[in-house]
Amino acid sequence: MINWDLPQDAEDYVHRIGRTARAGAAGKAISLADEAGALLLEPIEKFISQKIRVEWAGDELYLAEIKPTSEERRRYAGGEAAAHGRARPASRRGGGRGGAEP
């Protein structure tokens, strides 16, 4: 069983993990958590009175940030933004916030 997050309630964690061992069957449960979710581990460990083994993802599992090329930035700024409804209305261009229109 894979839990894509940790529940905020420790009893919910026990209920989820219990599903891996129905009728005495053996099983493994893996819970994924980001840094904020990892803060939920301590209350769960206190509730079940045991430590949960933690493994941090190695650097090889992370993707490098994908940045647009300079051509993609130019193309987006030059017209595709307007085509996708993301450009500012013509009446607001260059006018700034709250001031009179130029």
NORHUWO-V569730 format. One record per pair of residues at least 12 apart in sequence whose ideal C-beta (glycine too) atoms are under 6 Angstrom apart, sorted by sequence separation. I is the first residue (numbers start at 1). J is the second residue. D is the distance in whole Angstrom. If there is no record, write none. Layout:
I | J | D
I | J | D
//
This chain:
17 | 29 | 5
3 | 16 | 6
1 | 20 | 5
6 | 31 | 6
6 | 33 | 5
1 | 29 | 5
2 | 30 | 5
3 | 31 | 4
4 | 32 | 6
6 | 37 | 5
13 | 44 | 5
5 | 37 | 6
10 | 43 | 5
6 | 40 | 4
10 | 44 | 5
10 | 47 | 4
//
